[in-house]
Amino acid sequence: MTAEKISIFEKPEGELDNRPIWITTKMLIEQLSISRTKLGNLMAEDKTFPKPIYLGWNCYRWKREEIENWINYKEEIRSEVC
């Protein structure tokens, strides 16, 4: 039996929203399918990319809702350009 991978960005239909409010760096790069290097580039170069919350030494979290909003914004401007 294999475990099904669930997206942190997709709310299960008809269920309570129990997705995490804050997501880790590892969760973020997995869900966006990018490397840590690309994440660093996004943080440095894309002024619209959400800022992480610093919780302590080498411990950052992103607010899931801000990441979702950023993705939606990128999709909107993509459709305006195309």
Long-range contacts (C-beta under 8 A, 24 or more apart in sequence): 7-31, 8-64, 9-64, 9-67, 9-68, 9-71, 19-64, 20-64, 21-63, 21-64, 21-65, 22-53, 22-61, 22-62, 22-63, 22-64, 23-61, 23-62, 23-63, 23-64, 23-67, 24-60, 24-61, 25-52, 25-60, 25-62, 28-62, 28-67, 48-73, 48-74
